[in-house]
Amino acid sequence: MADMTWKKKRMNKKDYEEQLRRHEERLQTAASDPMRLKYHLQPPMGWLNDPNGLCQKDGVYHIYHQYVPFYPELCSVFWGHMTTKDFIRYDVHEPVIYPDTDRDANGAYSGSAFLKDGTMYVYYTGNVRHTDQDYDYITGGREQNTLLVTSEDGFHFSEKRLLMKNEDYPSDLSLHVRDPKVFCENGRYYMIQGARDLEDHGSILLFESGDLIHWTYRLRFCTKTPFGYMWECPNYLRVDDQQFLIACPQEIRQDGNVTVKENGCGYFPLKYDFEGPEYELGEYRTLDFGFDFYAPQVFQDEAGRWILLGWMSTPDADYDCEVTMKNGWVHAMTVPRELYVNEKGRLCQRPLKELERMRRGISSGPFEAGTGFRSEVPVCFELKADLNHASADSGRSFALRLRESAVLRYADGILSLDLTGCGAGRTVREVRLKEVRELQILSDTISLEIFVNGGEEVFTTRIFDSMEGLQAEFLSDGCGGRMELYELIC
């Protein structure tokens, strides 16, 4: 979980239910907000961020997440809970983890779920901040406790068990160690956690266990030269026998693209046999170049698909992230995405196939100068475009106006998303591309998710326009193709 410095209050289930009664009017205000998203997960009220504990059990997908229901008055961090069977319709349940013990009094922070023999093992970071002195909360005043709860049904959980505390992590680390992710390789269990050392270098710690309870530190994954001061929300996955580490490095600088994000999210190709100390990290690649993407979590469902959900926001942004708070809620999840490896060995994302069931056909036509869709465009739509000859070598470019004033433009080998006309402080994000072959764009009331070249690159952003005068218009010539537009109804 992205570290938060709000004042937090320890709270149990009884306290939560009492506050819920007091906030009934806010709950109703949030539900009636016209900016509520139609097919994205969002909080009933208050603040939502990192997806946690994602898993499928007995055909039901469990989606837990960081939840601050009474934000900004009370900033206690819970684990919220939603379920779905089809990723179209969701049920919202009461929180499953409360910050109600001495080990997580200032927040039940991020973690993961691991299924074994019908039991769900849920690991998370219990955050504690001491206030008896003037601490910096980097080298003093903080506890980052690794806690375990178990469940047989995903709704009812055992008592909390402390597995690791500050003293159990390597001595050269700061007090920032969090976000456990557990998986199995070669018949052994492994846990990774994001970390920050005393020299402000980020890394991922690796622990090993034979029983999912007792853990031994093995090594840390890090780059040869420092890359960000903290790596949050780590994930490990093996797709088509290729290994990847996903992380959220904070305060990074990258070569090879024109976008610099203070708090990024990307992946490293990994080569590691989980035996000795030697491993190889490949070149870091950004997962999403948009304004609003952070803290994703991946899991493998019962069909063997690797599915990703991300937080549609980012910590410490210098643009507005709380536009909807006047109506009592803020933030949402991305659409669920399937991860796959393309012919280049790149880790790619595409909207989960189940989402196609929301499509209602509207129109199709050529993708050329002066064509587009205007009065008939709904706020919730999917646009697909196959392009010809848009490449740096050919010199052919295009511009696509979306909604009211967002512009997706490709010229001189740079694909840019321009939101300067949409308000809320978002300007331009860019990525270098040799060519643009295809686009898949999903619009919801206040969001855009743009998948480029089969999801090799992605832009995710929230967008705050009036939702009137909507359009999808091709503005410039130089390349051709074909467009399809669907209304999305759930």
Buried (B, 14 or more C-beta within 10 A) or exposed (E): BBBBEBEBBBBEEEBBEEBBEEBEEBBEBBEEBEBBBBBBBBBBBBBBBBBBBBBBBEEEBBBBBBBBBBBEEBBBBBBBBBBBEEBBEBEEBEBBBBBBBEBBBBBBBBBBBBBEEEBBBBBBBBBBBEEEEEBEBBEEBBBBBBBBBBBEEBEEBEEBEBBBBBEBBEEEBBBBBBBBBBBEBEEEBBBBBBBBBEEBBBBBBBBBBEEBEEBEBBBBBBBEEBBBBBBBBBBBBEBEEBBBBBBBBBBBEBEEBBBEBBBBBBBBBBEBEEEEEEBEBBEBBBBBBBBBBBBBBBBBBEEEBBBBBBBBBBBEBEBEBBBBBEBBBBBBBBBBBBBBBEEEEBBBBBBBEBBEEBBEEBBEEEBBBEBBBEEEBBBBBBBBBEBBBBBBEEEBBBBBBBBBBBBBBBBEBBBBBBBEEBBBBBEBBBBBBEBBBBBBBBBBBBBBBBBBBBBBBBBBBBBBBEBEEBBBBBBBEBBBBBBBBBBBEB
